[in-house]
Amino acid sequence: MLYVPIIYLSANSDITTLFIRVFSFDTLRSGTFFHLWFITALMSGVMLTNYMIKNVKTATGLVIALLLLAGYWLSDIGQAFNIPAERNYMFYVFRSLLGIPLVYMGYLLAKEGLLSKISNAMAWTLFIAGIMLMMLEVPLCQWFIDGYARERQFPLFSVPVAVALLAICANTATKENLISRAGRDFSLGIYLIHPFLLYFIVPWLESKGVKVSTMNLVSAFILSWFIFAIMKKWLPALYGKFNGAGIK
């Protein structure tokens, strides 16, 4: 609902185009704005993980998870190198299914208490090595495929890097501070609304002669944080809805 006005403006204020875009399969798959695909992926991940916990052996569940991750990784390479030349439908299929392997693997990490068994030295080593391998993946793919690569969404080692970072956070004792409170209270809200703000911030900054993408992102981040800080204090019911409160 938040992005309906943006769709309306981008559709040249045409009600018919707005209706077609909102009530389409693309919206069911990716949400009303490009970054909201994670909602469908997360819902499918929670539902299918619940099913696999009750009905599938752990080994079988891990095989399914790894196959889905491999499918998304390969389709992401295809998307980056424009393979196939027409629309890469498998990329969007596997992206929508991404929550299944990640939520299932997260459940197993929690169930078996594996994060506490990863030392900080091991986690940092895995984190740094994973970042380096993520950076090497694109030029290696370019060398094998011999083509120009666009931005990647799912480099292979992003999963172990995420696990390593989670282990570092889980095993490091820190006192609560401004940043940790903001992460707990506002991270989902900031993610949801920052493109909405960018729609207005970018042309305004460009009109002032500022054409630096980093400035756009920092401005949207700070403004989103400020909006949710006010919302939490003065509009707690609306703040709760943005964070899933009251949903049964």
Solvent accessible surface area in square Angstrom, and as a share of the most:
residue,aa,sasa,rsa
1,M,200,0.89
2,L,62,0.31
3,Y,4,0.01
4,V,46,0.26
5,P,66,0.41
6,I,3,0.01
7,I,4,0.02
8,Y,73,0.28
9,L,85,0.42
10,S,61,0.39
11,A,10,0.08
12,N,135,0.69
13,S,58,0.37
14,D,60,0.31
15,I,116,0.59
16,T,87,0.51
17,T,52,0.30
18,L,26,0.13
19,F,121,0.50
20,I,108,0.55
21,R,108,0.39
22,V,30,0.17
23,F,148,0.62
24,S,38,0.24
25,F,141,0.59
26,D,72,0.37
27,T,28,0.17
28,L,127,0.63
29,R,30,0.11
30,S,13,0.08
31,G,22,0.21
32,T,26,0.15
33,F,41,0.17
34,F,138,0.58
35,H,10,0.04
36,L,17,0.08
37,W,49,0.17
38,F,50,0.21
39,I,72,0.36
40,T,34,0.20
41,A,5,0.04
42,L,88,0.44
43,M,108,0.48
44,S,19,0.12
45,G,0,0.00
46,V,83,0.48
47,M,122,0.54
48,L,73,0.36
49,T,7,0.04
50,N,74,0.38
51,Y,119,0.45
52,M,7,0.03
53,I,71,0.36
54,K,146,0.62
55,N,93,0.48
56,V,35,0.20
57,K,162,0.69
58,T,67,0.39
59,A,72,0.55
60,T,65,0.38
61,G,0,0.00
62,L,67,0.33
63,V,83,0.47
64,I,63,0.32
65,A,0,0.00
66,L,105,0.52
67,L,118,0.59
68,L,30,0.15
69,L,14,0.07
70,A,40,0.31
71,G,12,0.11
72,Y,3,0.01
73,W,60,0.21
74,L,105,0.52
75,S,12,0.08
76,D,2,0.01
77,I,21,0.11
78,G,9,0.09
79,Q,44,0.20
80,A,2,0.02
81,F,18,0.07
82,N,82,0.42
83,I,88,0.45
84,P,75,0.47
85,A,80,0.62
86,E,142,0.63
87,R,117,0.43
88,N,13,0.07
89,Y,140,0.53
90,M,103,0.46
91,F,1,0.01
92,Y,32,0.12
93,V,69,0.39
94,F,43,0.18
95,R,19,0.07
96,S,18,0.12
97,L,58,0.29
98,L,17,0.08
99,G,8,0.08
100,I,12,0.06
101,P,0,0.00
102,L,71,0.36
103,V,43,0.24
104,Y,4,0.02
105,M,42,0.19
106,G,34,0.32
107,Y,72,0.28
108,L,18,0.09
109,L,26,0.13
110,A,78,0.60
111,K,127,0.54
112,E,90,0.40
113,G,31,0.30
114,L,69,0.34
115,L,29,0.15
116,S,87,0.56
117,K,146,0.62
118,I,29,0.15
119,S,59,0.38
120,N,56,0.29
121,A,75,0.58
122,M,114,0.51
123,A,0,0.00
124,W,116,0.41
125,T,91,0.53
126,L,65,0.32
127,F,45,0.19
128,I,95,0.48
129,A,40,0.31
130,G,1,0.01
131,I,61,0.31
132,M,113,0.51
133,L,70,0.35
134,M,45,0.20
135,M,140,0.62
136,L,93,0.46
137,E,15,0.07
138,V,44,0.25
139,P,68,0.43
140,L,93,0.46
141,C,16,0.10
142,Q,62,0.27
143,W,188,0.66
144,F,152,0.63
145,I,64,0.33
146,D,128,0.66
147,G,33,0.32
148,Y,180,0.68
149,A,12,0.09
150,R,113,0.41
151,E,152,0.68
152,R,38,0.14
153,Q,99,0.44
154,F,12,0.05
155,P,20,0.13
156,L,70,0.35
157,F,67,0.28
158,S,28,0.18
159,V,20,0.11
160,P,37,0.23
161,V,14,0.08
162,A,58,0.45
163,V,31,0.18
164,A,0,0.00
165,L,82,0.41
166,L,91,0.45
167,A,0,0.00
168,I,15,0.08
169,C,86,0.51
170,A,64,0.50
171,N,56,0.29
172,T,57,0.33
173,A,107,0.83
174,T,108,0.63
175,K,179,0.76
176,E,103,0.46
177,N,72,0.37
178,L,112,0.56
179,I,119,0.60
180,S,51,0.33
181,R,94,0.34
182,A,11,0.08
183,G,37,0.35
184,R,151,0.55
185,D,20,0.10
186,F,18,0.08
187,S,64,0.41
188,L,69,0.34
189,G,0,0.00
190,I,20,0.10
191,Y,80,0.30
192,L,27,0.13
193,I,11,0.05
194,H,41,0.18
195,P,3,0.02
196,F,44,0.18
197,L,20,0.10
198,L,31,0.15
199,Y,80,0.30
200,F,99,0.41
201,I,22,0.11
202,V,42,0.24
203,P,73,0.46
204,W,149,0.52
205,L,17,0.09
206,E,79,0.35
207,S,83,0.54
208,K,127,0.54
209,G,60,0.57
210,V,47,0.27
211,K,153,0.65
212,V,86,0.50
213,S,77,0.50
214,T,86,0.50
215,M,96,0.43
216,N,19,0.10
217,L,101,0.50
218,V,71,0.41
219,S,32,0.20
220,A,1,0.01
221,F,95,0.39
222,I,102,0.52
223,L,70,0.35
224,S,0,0.00
225,W,55,0.19
226,F,121,0.50
227,I,53,0.27
228,F,0,0.00
229,A,40,0.31
230,I,73,0.37
231,M,17,0.07
232,K,86,0.36
233,K,143,0.61
234,W,173,0.61
235,L,97,0.48
236,P,87,0.55
237,A,83,0.65
238,L,83,0.41
239,Y,31,0.12
240,G,11,0.11
241,K,123,0.52
242,F,43,0.18
243,N,51,0.26
244,G,33,0.32
245,A,56,0.43
246,G,63,0.60
247,I,131,0.67
248,K,237,1.00
